[in-house]
Amino acid sequence: METKNIRNFSIIAHIDHGKSTLADRLIDKTHAVEKRKMRAQVLDVMELERERGITIKMQPVRMAYNLNGQDYELNLIDTPGHIDFSYEVSRALKAVEGTILLVDATQGVQAQTFSTLEMAQNSGLVIIPVLNKIDMPAARVDAVLKEVVDLLGCDEKDVLKVSAKTGEGVDELIAEIIKRIPAPVSSDKSGSRALVFDFEYSNHQGVIVYARVIDGSFKKGDELVLVAGKEKFTAGEVGIFTPGRKEISVLNEGETGYIVTNIKKPNVAVVGDTVTSFKKPLPSLLGYFKPSPVVWASIYPEGKDDFDDLKQALMKLSLSDSSLEFEEETQGALGRGFRCGFLGMLHLEIILERLKREFSLELITASPTISYEVELLSGNREIVRSPILFPEPHLIKKIFEPWVNFEIITTSERVGDIMKLCYDHEAEVTDTKQFGKERISMGGEMPLRELMRGFFDKLKSVSSGYASISYKISDMREADVVKLDILVAEEPVVAFTKIISRRRVNIESEEAVEKLYKILPRQLFVIKIQAKALGRIISSRTISAMKKDVTGYLYGGDISRKKKLWEKQKKGKKKREAFAKVNIPQEVFLKMMKS
């Protein structure tokens, strides 16, 4: 295929705006998949994606289309819509020349639409605005059309209208993709190079890189090198996505496909790396950012014998998800486990679900936290990712935490409730403006710590589902937080330790102690449960000892005999209290770690 007849594009949209359904219709219209093999969400290959109706991993596909007697090659990269996976979107946008901005005609422009659009504009892509779900009775076509025109500053005639469900308008959309999106252009004719936008790992073929060929061509047997990975290899196979992998003889300039490296070392493939000829290497291409984890959580296997299985599972997942980070840690009550870094709460949830389903692991997960930067009185600065490792208060000079800039789009009548929610989560609303006829855009900033404290679920609740949010990490600011320890029988249980806002210390202490009081089994001696912060006990409850009737076998007789037995029992309990340790069952850890 000549380069002038190739079109590389992606679809970006807020979650649930019909992106995967539109991809299905494009595949339908171009006959990329046989009718007998076609199914809904054909590009969502993971069971978890199909169950939840969301895209987690980007998926490329090549399609052929004939327009006015001319054959064209269309390379689509389907992208996730959830905010946690925006890094996947950023990769896809570097491998294409244009993108479809899909907006649900029943919901209108949402907060995530802003952030994905900004990424596309910064990448210099041609943007084709498309209204979806125009067949729905609740569609507000004219109102949403105006929102899109205001957002992009384009003419109304530039906005296409489709129904991904019925296929209405999809042929016209394909024609506009061919007309508006430019063909790929080579920047250096003297050799071959390609940009790695994703990769997977195969036990038989090692690392398989997903690449967009920028210059030259690649074929089986070529001697190549990963520039950043500094690893030489011989291409074991090259091919395209249809959407399954299909081997071809040569992968040409401007095309999207895969290269089998046969490299079986960990941490060699890096998203944004450059593949080039080993003998005639070209300069490295500009890659894109490596996502940094913003949420950390400790993960332990329920069975201590499963530690090695958990390690292997995390290594396998990290081979196909470069954003997952993990390091080994040991915690007394729970044994050996891993401190893992995630892009957000959904990312954490997805990884835990995959560990359970794909590797049959039962896990204990500690309360998620974020990274803090601690300045000590000694002048040293430390990055602290675990509450357990937080220095003692008398050693700390200042604590810094990450903040985020957020944008919330909601209906006018929900603004008051959302403002109250923002106040409860230490957020500052800095900008409020009318957006469309009945909607408001609210911009502001807040600590990432508070965003992760159930803000998403509470926002959905107070807005009855009519609000959406997007955010990005901004800067580090001084934090007013304290370390909260939970003591059982005067011994701190490190798995329950967390970092909280100073102004919430009383509330969180009461809640934690009360919750543990209700679920911790009684023992043969009195157990004291305490919450400690700021060098003092904030909250306390006592679980009474299990009672045994030591005089039950006596019938009548002198009361003094009973008194002797009771006294003996009392002394025995005191002795037990002095030496006994409370055994906390794993179910208690699980219940405490669930919100």
ROPARO-28378 format. One record per residue (C-alpha): y, z, x; residue in three letters. Coordinates in Angstrom, 2 decimals. Each point is the difference from the previous one (the first is absolute). Layout:
        py        pz        px   code
         Y         Z         X    ALA
...
This chain:
        py        pz        px   code
      0.00      0.00      0.00    MET
      3.44     -0.94      1.37    GLU
      2.33      2.93      0.54    THR
      2.59     -1.49     -2.36    LYS
     -2.49      0.41     -2.89    ASN
     -0.74      3.70      0.65    ILE
      1.67      2.79     -1.98    ARG
     -0.44      3.66      0.94    ASN
      1.13      2.55     -2.58    PHE
     -0.62      3.48     -1.39    SER
      0.60      1.80     -3.29    ILE
      2.07      3.20     -0.04    ILE
      0.44      2.22     -3.04    ALA
      0.17      3.54     -1.28    HIS
     -3.42      1.49     -0.78    ILE
     -1.49     -1.21     -3.30    ASP
      2.29     -3.02     -0.43    HIS
     -2.94     -2.44     -0.06    GLY
     -0.20     -1.07      3.63    LYS
     -3.81     -0.10      0.26    SER
     -0.23     -1.78     -3.36    THR
      2.46     -2.66      1.18    LEU
     -2.09     -0.44      3.17    ALA
     -3.04     -0.54     -2.29    ASP
      1.85     -2.73     -1.93    ARG
      1.12     -1.75      3.19    LEU
     -3.61      0.00      1.22    ILE
     -1.09     -1.27     -3.44    ASP
      2.50     -2.88      0.01    LYS
     -0.88     -1.07      3.56    THR
     -3.79      0.40     -0.53    HIS
     -0.23      2.08      3.21    ALA
     -2.89      1.97     -1.53    VAL
     -2.80     -1.53     -2.07    GLU
      0.26      0.86     -3.71    LYS
     -3.37      1.78      0.01    ARG
      1.20      2.28      2.84    LYS
      3.45      0.65     -1.44    MET
      0.80      3.50     -1.25    ARG
      3.09      2.10     -0.72    ALA
      1.80      1.37      3.10    GLN
     -2.02     -2.37      2.18    VAL
      2.02      0.93      3.12    LEU
     -0.56      3.73     -0.53    ASP
     -3.31      0.27      1.84    VAL
     -0.26      3.80      0.18    MET
     -1.67      1.77     -2.94    GLU
      2.82      2.55      0.09    LEU
      2.63     -2.75     -0.41    GLU
     -1.76     -1.44     -3.02    ARG
     -0.47      3.44     -1.61    GLU
      3.62      1.08      0.40    ARG
      1.47     -3.45     -0.64    GLY
      2.02      0.15      3.22    ILE
     -0.02     -1.97      3.24    THR
     -0.59      2.13      3.10    ILE
     -0.81     -2.53      2.72    LYS
      1.79     -3.33      0.35    MET
     -2.31     -2.98     -0.51    GLN
      0.69     -3.59      1.14    PRO
     -1.29     -3.13     -1.77    VAL
      0.37     -3.75      0.63    ARG
      0.48     -2.34     -2.98    MET
      0.21     -3.79     -0.26    ALA
      2.29     -1.73     -2.51    TYR
      0.90     -3.60     -0.73    ASN
      3.58     -0.64     -1.13    LEU
      1.12     -3.55     -0.81    ASN
     -2.90     -1.46      2.00    GLY
      0.69      2.11      3.08    GLN
     -2.46      2.69      1.19    ASP
      1.42      3.40      0.98    TYR
     -1.49      3.09      1.63    GLU
      1.23      3.26     -1.52    LEU
     -0.64      3.22      1.95    ASN
      0.55      3.10     -2.15    LEU
     -0.05      3.57      1.28    ILE
     -0.38      2.40     -2.92    ASP
      1.74      3.31      0.73    THR
     -0.15      3.59     -1.34    PRO
      2.70      1.18     -2.40    GLY
     -0.09      3.78      0.46    HIS
      2.69      1.58      2.16    ILE
     -2.58      1.64      2.33    ASP
     -1.21     -3.44      1.07    PHE
      3.37     -1.64      0.62    SER
     -1.02     -0.39      3.66    TYR
     -2.69     -2.46     -1.20    GLU
      2.76     -1.99     -1.70    VAL
      2.06     -0.06      3.20    SER
     -2.93     -1.53      1.89    ARG
     -0.54     -2.72     -2.59    ALA
      3.68     -0.98      0.00    LEU
     -0.09     -0.73      3.75    LYS
     -2.79     -2.53     -0.51    ALA
      1.69     -2.12     -2.71    VAL
      3.13     -2.09     -0.61    GLU
      0.57      0.94     -3.64    GLY
     -0.90      2.50     -2.69    THR
     -0.24      0.28     -3.76    ILE
      2.00      2.97     -1.32    LEU
     -1.91      0.93     -3.16    LEU
      1.70      2.07     -2.71    VAL
     -1.65      1.26     -3.18    ASP
      2.01     -1.25     -3.01    ALA
     -0.98      3.11     -1.99    THR
      1.12      2.50      2.67    GLN
      2.74     -1.77      1.92    GLY
      1.04      0.54      3.59    VAL
     -1.51      3.22      1.41    GLN
      0.86      2.13      3.02    ALA
     -2.76     -1.48      2.18    GLN
      1.37     -3.49     -0.76    THR
      3.12      0.92      1.99    PHE
     -1.86      1.09      3.13    SER
     -2.44     -2.93      0.08    THR
      2.86     -2.43     -0.61    LEU
      1.97      1.52      2.88    GLU
     -2.98     -0.52      2.33    MET
     -0.30     -3.65     -1.07    ALA
      3.73     -0.63      0.45    GLN
      0.00      1.64      3.46    ASN
     -2.87     -2.32      0.98    SER
      2.10     -3.04     -1.01    GLY
     -2.50     -1.18     -2.63    LEU
      0.63     -2.39     -2.87    VAL
     -0.28      2.07     -3.19    ILE
     -1.26     -1.46     -3.27    ILE
      0.82      2.41     -2.88    PRO
     -2.59     -0.04     -2.80    VAL
     -0.11      1.84     -3.35    LEU
     -3.55      0.89     -1.02    ASN
     -1.57      1.09     -3.34    LYS
      2.36     -2.18     -2.06    ILE
     -2.78     -0.24     -2.64    ASP
      0.08      3.74     -0.71    MET
      1.60      1.20     -3.28    PRO
      1.97      2.64      1.97    ALA
      1.42     -2.57      2.46    ALA
      3.80      0.22      0.43    ARG
      0.35     -3.43      1.60    VAL
      3.80     -0.44     -0.31    ASP
      0.87      3.55      1.09    ALA
     -2.38     -0.03      2.98    VAL
      1.14     -3.51      0.95    LEU
      3.55      1.37      0.29    LYS
     -1.26      2.92      2.16    GLU
     -1.71     -2.45      2.40    VAL
      3.07     -2.27      0.16    VAL
      2.21      3.03      0.77    ASP
     -2.47      1.22      2.62    LEU
     -0.29     -3.30      1.88    LEU
      3.35     -1.60     -0.80    GLY
     -1.82     -3.18     -1.04    CYS
      0.33     -2.38     -2.97    ASP
     -2.05      0.57     -3.15    GLU
     -1.69     -3.41      0.51    LYS
     -1.41      1.25      3.34    ASP
     -2.06      2.67     -1.77    VAL
     -3.43     -1.21     -1.17    LEU
     -1.82      1.40     -3.04    LYS
     -3.79      0.38     -0.07    VAL
     -2.86      1.79     -1.65    SER
     -2.57      0.81      2.66    ALA
     -2.40      0.98     -2.79    LYS
      0.06     -3.28     -1.93    THR
      0.99     -2.34      2.85    GLY
      3.23     -1.12     -1.71    GLU
      2.52     -1.29      2.56    GLY
     -2.38      0.35      2.99    VAL
     -0.21     -3.78      0.69    ASP
      3.81     -0.12      0.10    GLU
     -0.02      2.98      2.38    LEU
     -2.39     -1.76      2.41    ILE
      2.26     -3.07     -0.02    ALA
      3.01      2.22      0.83    GLU
     -1.92      1.71      2.83    ILE
     -0.57     -3.44      1.56    ILE
      3.60     -1.05     -0.65    LYS
      1.89      3.15      1.07    ARG
     -2.07      1.59      2.79    ILE
      0.40     -1.79      3.34    PRO
     -2.91     -1.24      2.10    ALA
     -0.80      2.06      3.12    PRO
      1.74     -0.99      3.23    VAL
     -1.40      0.37      3.52    SER
      2.21      1.72      2.57    SER
     -1.92     -0.97      3.18    ASP
     -2.10     -3.15      0.38    LYS
     -1.32      0.87      3.46    SER
     -2.90      2.21     -1.09    GLY
     -1.70      2.02     -2.74    SER
      0.87      3.38     -1.48    ARG
     -0.45      1.84     -3.28    ALA
      1.38      3.15     -1.60    LEU
     -2.56      2.67     -1.02    VAL
      0.94      1.29     -3.48    PHE
     -3.21      1.91     -0.74    ASP
     -3.55      0.49      1.23    PHE
     -3.40      1.29     -1.01    GLU
     -3.03      1.23      1.88    TYR
     -3.55     -1.34     -0.24    SER
     -3.02      1.69      1.59    ASN
     -1.29     -3.44      1.02    HIS
      3.19     -1.89      0.87    GLN
      2.24      2.84      1.18    GLY
      3.72     -0.26     -0.76    VAL
      0.96     -2.92     -2.24    ILE
      3.75     -0.66      0.16    VAL
      1.90     -1.51     -2.93    TYR
      2.58     -2.27      1.55    ALA
      2.77     -2.43     -0.85    ARG
     -0.02     -2.86      2.54    VAL
      3.57     -0.46      1.22    ILE
     -0.58     -2.58      2.76    ASP
     -2.87     -2.28      0.98    GLY
     -3.54      0.47     -1.30    SER
     -3.10      2.16      0.47    PHE
     -3.69     -0.89     -0.05    LYS
     -3.36      1.62      0.68    LYS
     -0.63      0.54      3.73    GLY
      3.70      0.23      0.99    ASP
      0.75      2.57      2.72    GLU
      2.70      2.19     -1.55    LEU
      1.80      3.28      0.61    VAL
      1.56      2.70     -2.18    LEU
      3.34      0.53      1.75    VAL
      0.75      3.63     -1.03    ALA
     -3.69      0.98      0.04    GLY
     -0.39     -1.61      3.47    LYS
     -3.47     -1.13     -0.96    GLU
     -1.49     -3.39      0.88    LYS
     -2.60     -1.51     -2.35    PHE
     -1.70     -3.24     -0.97    THR
      0.51     -1.05     -3.62    ALA
     -3.39      0.39     -1.67    GLY
      1.15     -1.72     -3.19    GLU
      3.18     -1.16     -1.72    VAL
      0.43     -0.43     -3.71    GLY
      2.02      0.30     -3.20    ILE
     -0.04      2.19     -3.10    PHE
     -1.18     -1.62     -3.24    THR
      0.37      3.03     -0.70    PRO
     -3.30      0.84      1.71    GLY
     -0.19     -0.90      3.71    ARG
     -0.92     -3.66      0.61    LYS
     -0.56     -1.37      3.51    GLU
      1.86     -3.19      0.96    ILE
      0.13     -2.01      3.23    SER
      3.68      0.54      0.83    VAL
      2.86      2.20     -1.20    LEU
      3.21     -2.00      0.27    ASN
      3.69      0.72      0.42    GLU
      1.59      1.52     -3.11    GLY
     -3.31      1.09     -1.52    GLU
     -1.30      3.47     -0.88    THR
     -3.54      0.98      0.88    GLY
     -2.24      2.25      2.06    TYR
     -1.34      0.09      3.57    ILE
     -3.21      1.85      0.91    VAL
      0.57      1.81      3.32    THR
     -3.41      1.70      0.52    ASN
      2.00      2.96      1.43    ILE
     -1.73      3.24     -0.93    LYS
      2.36      2.45      1.74    LYS
      2.15      2.26     -2.21    PRO
      3.82     -0.21     -0.05    ASN
      0.20     -3.49      1.55    VAL
      1.27     -1.91     -3.04    ALA
      3.58      0.81     -0.98    VAL
      1.88     -1.40     -2.96    VAL
      2.91     -2.10      1.32    GLY
     -1.85     -0.95      3.19    ASP
     -0.05     -3.59      1.31    THR
     -3.15     -2.06      0.61    VAL
      0.55     -2.69      2.62    THR
     -1.89     -2.14      2.53    SER
     -1.35      1.95      2.99    PHE
      0.57     -2.87      2.46    LYS
      3.38     -1.18     -1.38    LYS
      1.50      3.07     -1.70    PRO
      3.21     -0.28     -2.02    LEU
      2.51      2.91     -0.25    PRO
     -0.80      2.72     -2.51    SER
      1.33     -0.45     -3.55    LEU
      2.22      2.61     -1.62    LEU
     -2.38      2.26     -1.88    GLY
      0.96      2.50     -2.66    TYR
      0.19      3.76     -0.30    PHE
     -3.07      2.21      0.29    LYS
      0.12      2.32     -3.00    PRO
      0.37      3.67      0.82    SER
     -1.84      2.58     -2.11    PRO
      2.30      2.17     -2.11    VAL
     -2.60      2.28     -1.61    VAL
     -2.59      2.05      1.90    TRP
     -3.08      1.78     -1.33    ALA
     -3.00      1.72      1.57    SER
     -3.39     -1.31     -1.12    ILE
     -3.26      1.89      0.53    TYR
     -3.57     -0.92     -0.96    PRO
     -1.56      2.34     -2.59    GLU
     -3.15      0.14      2.12    GLY
      0.68      0.88      3.65    LYS
     -2.80     -2.38      1.04    ASP
      2.03     -2.92     -1.44    ASP
      2.78      0.20      2.64    PHE
     -1.33     -2.97      2.03    ASP
     -0.41     -2.06     -3.20    ASP
      3.62      0.72     -0.95    LEU
      1.16     -1.00      3.49    LYS
     -1.89     -3.31     -0.19    GLN
      1.35     -0.68     -3.50    ALA
      3.64      0.60      1.05    LEU
     -0.47     -2.26      3.05    MET
     -1.37     -2.79     -2.21    LYS
      2.86      0.32     -2.51    LEU
      2.60     -0.01      2.78    SER
     -1.39     -3.31      1.29    LEU
      1.18     -1.69     -3.20    SER
      2.94      2.32     -0.79    ASP
      2.26      0.34      3.05    SER
      2.28      2.45     -1.83    SER
     -2.68      2.72     -0.18    LEU
      0.28      2.53      2.83    GLU
     -2.31      2.94      0.71    PHE
     -0.64      2.64      2.64    GLU
     -2.67      2.68      0.27    GLU
      0.80      3.62     -0.86    GLU
     -1.99      3.21     -0.51    THR
      0.72      2.66     -2.60    GLN
     -1.98      3.25     -0.09    GLY
     -1.07      0.14     -3.63    ALA
     -0.60     -3.74     -0.40    LEU
     -1.26     -0.91      3.47    GLY
      0.71     -3.39      1.61    ARG
      2.00     -2.65     -1.79    GLY
      2.85     -2.47      0.42    PHE
      3.76      0.03     -0.40    ARG
      0.74     -3.35     -1.66    CYS
      3.29     -1.89     -0.46    GLY
      0.74     -2.13     -3.10    PHE
      2.83     -2.19     -1.30    LEU
      0.30      1.95     -3.24    GLY
     -1.92      1.90     -2.65    MET
     -1.67     -3.12     -1.48    LEU
     -1.10     -1.09      3.47    HIS
     -1.55      3.46      0.52    LEU
     -1.72     -0.20     -3.39    GLU
     -1.41     -3.48      0.73    ILE
     -1.37      1.01      3.43    ILE
     -1.67      3.12     -1.45    LEU
     -1.53     -2.06     -2.79    GLU
     -1.29     -2.60      2.48    ARG
     -1.53      2.71      2.20    LEU
     -1.80      1.34     -3.05    LYS
     -1.18     -3.34     -1.41    ARG
     -0.67     -2.11      3.08    GLU
     -1.36      2.74      2.26    PHE
     -1.38      2.53     -2.56    SER
      1.99      2.89      1.51    LEU
      0.95      3.18     -1.84    GLU
      3.29      1.29      1.43    LEU
      2.37      2.96     -0.01    ILE
      3.65     -1.05      0.25    THR
      2.82      2.37      0.96    ALA
      3.39     -0.15     -1.70    SER
      1.94     -3.07      1.23    PRO
      3.05      0.64      2.17    THR
      2.52     -1.99      2.06    ILE
      1.07     -0.02      3.65    SER
      2.71      2.44      1.07    TYR
      1.99      0.02      3.21    GLU
      0.47      3.56      1.27    VAL
      2.64      0.96      2.56    GLU
     -1.02      3.19      1.78    LEU
      2.29      2.63      1.48    LEU
     -1.38     -1.05      3.39    SER
      1.65     -3.41     -0.51    GLY
     -3.28     -1.91     -0.45    ASN
     -0.64     -2.22     -3.04    ARG
     -3.39     -0.32     -1.67    GLU
     -1.35     -2.33     -2.70    ILE
     -2.05      2.17     -2.39    VAL
     -2.36     -1.77     -2.41    ARG
     -1.95      3.04     -1.19    SER
      1.26      3.26     -1.55    PRO
     -2.60      1.85      2.08    ILE
      1.74     -1.10      3.22    LEU
      3.47      1.02     -1.14    PHE
      1.62      2.36      2.58    PRO
      0.87      3.58     -0.96    GLU
      3.50      0.42     -1.57    PRO
      1.38      2.02      2.95    HIS
     -0.68     -2.98      2.35    LEU
      1.79     -2.63     -2.15    ILE
      3.61     -1.06      0.38    LYS
      0.09     -2.93     -2.48    LYS
     -2.43     -2.01     -2.13    ILE
      0.52     -3.68     -0.87    PHE
     -1.75     -2.02     -2.70    GLU
      0.03     -3.65     -1.17    PRO
      2.17     -1.03     -2.94    TRP
     -0.34     -3.07     -2.19    VAL
      2.45     -2.29     -1.77    ASN
     -1.22     -0.67     -3.53    PHE
      0.88     -2.20     -2.93    GLU
     -1.03      0.82     -3.56    ILE
      0.36     -2.43     -2.89    ILE
     -0.22      1.52     -3.46    THR
      1.29     -0.24     -3.57    THR
      3.40      1.55     -0.81    SER
     -1.36      2.80     -2.21    GLU
     -2.27      1.34      2.80    ARG
      2.75      0.49      2.58    VAL
      0.68      3.68     -0.85    GLY
     -3.67      1.05      0.37    ASP
     -0.34     -1.94      3.26    ILE
      3.18      1.58      1.43    MET
     -1.49      3.44     -0.71    LYS
     -3.27     -1.03      1.66    LEU
      1.93     -1.23      3.05    CYS
      1.80      3.36      0.24    TYR
     -3.33      1.86     -0.16    ASP
     -1.23     -2.10      2.94    HIS
      3.12      0.42      2.17    GLU
      1.01     -3.65     -0.53    ALA
      3.59     -1.22      0.15    GLU
      0.88     -2.86     -2.37    VAL
      2.76     -1.90      1.77    THR
      0.33     -3.15     -2.09    ASP
     -0.49     -0.78     -3.69    THR
      0.68     -3.40     -1.51    LYS
     -0.76     -1.97     -3.13    GLN
     -2.85     -2.44      0.46    PHE
     -0.50     -2.52     -2.79    GLY
      0.80      0.98     -3.60    LYS
     -1.72      3.37     -0.43    GLU
     -1.13      1.01      3.48    ARG
      1.42      2.07      2.82    ILE
     -0.58     -0.28      3.74    SER
      0.19      3.37      1.80    MET
      0.19      0.07      3.80    GLY
     -0.24      3.12      2.12    GLY
     -1.76      1.92      2.73    GLU
     -2.46      2.88      0.20    MET
     -2.38      1.74      2.41    PRO
     -3.33     -1.81      0.33    LEU
     -1.64      3.41     -0.44    ARG
      1.36      0.22     -3.55    GLU
     -0.93     -3.60     -0.83    LEU
     -3.60      0.88      0.82    MET
      0.11      3.14     -2.20    ARG
     -1.12     -1.86     -3.10    GLY
      3.32     -1.82     -0.49    PHE
     -1.62     -3.31     -1.08    PHE
     -2.10      1.58     -2.76    ASP
      2.91      2.14     -1.24    LYS
      2.27     -3.06     -0.08    LEU
     -2.52     -1.86     -2.15    LYS
     -0.27      3.02     -2.26    SER
      3.73      0.68     -0.59    VAL
      0.72     -3.72     -0.50    SER
     -3.07     -0.61     -2.22    SER
     -1.02     -2.71      2.48    GLY
      3.34     -1.86     -0.21    TYR
      1.18      0.72      3.57    ALA
     -1.01     -1.59      3.30    SER
      0.80      1.07      3.55    ILE
      0.06     -1.59      3.43    SER
      0.85      1.78      3.24    TYR
      0.20     -0.45      3.75    LYS
      0.12      2.54      2.82    ILE
      3.56      0.51      1.26    SER
      0.65      2.69      2.64    ASP
     -0.90      3.51      1.19    MET
      2.14      2.88     -1.29    ARG
      0.04      3.74      0.43    GLU
     -2.46      1.69     -2.35    ALA
      0.09      3.43     -1.63    ASP
     -3.75      0.57     -0.22    VAL
     -2.37      2.89      0.71    VAL
     -3.67      0.44      0.75    LYS
     -1.99      1.60     -2.82    LEU
     -3.25      1.77      0.96    ASP
     -2.61      1.17     -2.49    ILE
     -1.87      3.15      1.11    LEU
     -3.37      1.04     -1.41    VAL
     -1.04      3.55      0.96    ALA
      2.98     -0.04      2.39    GLU
     -1.40     -3.05      1.87    GLU
      1.99     -3.30     -0.19    PRO
     -1.97     -2.95     -1.43    VAL
      1.39     -2.92      1.98    VAL
     -1.21     -2.64     -2.46    ALA
      2.44      1.42     -2.58    PHE
      3.00      0.08      2.37    THR
      2.87     -2.31     -0.96    LYS
      3.65     -0.74      0.72    ILE
      2.32      0.43     -2.97    ILE
      3.70      0.03     -0.84    SER
      1.61      3.40      0.53    ARG
      1.44     -0.07     -3.50    ARG
     -3.50     -0.39     -1.51    ARG
     -1.69      2.67      2.09    VAL
     -0.27      2.57     -2.84    ASN
     -1.28     -2.51     -2.56    ILE
     -2.57     -1.57      2.34    GLU
     -1.19      3.43      1.21    SER
     -0.59      1.25     -3.56    GLU
     -1.78     -3.23     -1.00    GLU
     -2.30     -0.06      3.04    ALA
     -0.99      3.68     -0.28    VAL
     -0.57     -0.23     -3.77    GLU
     -2.13     -3.14      0.36    LYS
     -2.18      1.52      2.73    LEU
     -0.29      3.25     -1.96    TYR
     -1.49     -1.92     -2.95    LYS
     -2.56     -2.04      1.98    ILE
     -1.13      2.26      2.87    LEU
     -3.35      1.69     -0.86    PRO
     -0.07      3.81     -0.01    ARG
     -1.74      1.78      2.88    GLN
     -1.56      3.45      0.40    LEU
      3.34      1.32      1.26    PHE
      3.68     -0.26     -0.93    VAL
      1.72     -3.26      1.18    ILE
      3.73     -0.24      0.51    LYS
      1.60     -3.47     -0.33    ILE
      3.48     -0.34      1.49    GLN
      2.60     -2.71      0.64    ALA
      2.00      0.50      3.17    LYS
      3.20     -1.80      1.06    ALA
      3.17      0.87      1.92    LEU
     -1.88      2.84      1.68    GLY
     -0.75      1.90     -3.22    ARG
     -2.42      0.10     -2.95    ILE
      1.52     -1.92     -2.91    ILE
     -2.77      0.28     -2.58    SER
     -3.23      1.97     -0.35    SER
     -2.99      0.42     -2.35    ARG
     -3.12      2.16      0.32    THR
     -3.50     -0.97     -1.11    ILE
     -1.98      3.09     -0.91    SER
     -3.49      0.52      1.41    ALA
     -3.14     -0.86     -1.94    MET
     -1.22      3.08     -1.81    LYS
     -3.53      1.34      0.10    LYS
     -1.18      2.94     -2.11    ASP
     -1.65      2.16      2.70    VAL
     -0.81      2.74     -2.54    THR
     -1.70     -2.30     -2.47    GLY
     -3.51      1.28      0.78    TYR
      0.97      3.66     -0.65    LEU
     -0.72      1.43     -3.40    TYR
      2.01      3.14     -0.84    GLY
     -0.03      2.69      2.69    GLY
      2.82      1.64      1.90    ASP
      3.31     -1.93      0.26    ILE
      0.34      1.05      3.66    SER
     -2.88     -2.31      0.94    ARG
      1.84     -2.99     -1.50    LYS
      3.19      1.01      1.79    LYS
     -1.83     -0.01      3.34    LYS
     -1.28     -3.54     -0.62    LEU
      3.47     -1.24     -1.00    TRP
      1.51      1.54      3.13    GLU
     -2.64     -1.64      2.16    LYS
      0.70     -3.39     -1.66    GLN
      3.75      0.44      0.59    LYS
     -0.50      0.70      3.72    LYS
     -2.33     -3.01      0.29    GLY
      2.66     -2.30     -1.51    LYS
      2.66      1.29      2.39    LYS
     -2.31     -0.60      2.95    LYS
     -0.70     -3.52     -1.23    ARG
      3.72     -0.73     -0.38    GLU
      0.58      1.01      3.61    ALA
     -2.64     -2.33      1.46    PHE
     -0.80     -2.70     -2.55    ALA
      1.46     -3.53      0.06    LYS
      0.63     -1.95     -3.17    VAL
     -2.19     -3.06     -0.32    ASN
      2.08     -2.69     -1.75    ILE
     -2.26     -2.62     -1.63    PRO
      0.84     -3.68      0.52    GLN
      0.64     -0.46     -3.74    GLU
      2.94      2.40      0.37    VAL
      1.49     -2.13      2.79    PHE
     -0.39     -3.11     -2.18    LEU
      1.66      1.63     -3.02    LYS
      2.88      1.40      2.07    MET
      0.71     -3.37      1.58    MET
      0.19     -1.76     -3.36    LYS
      3.42      0.17     -1.63    SER
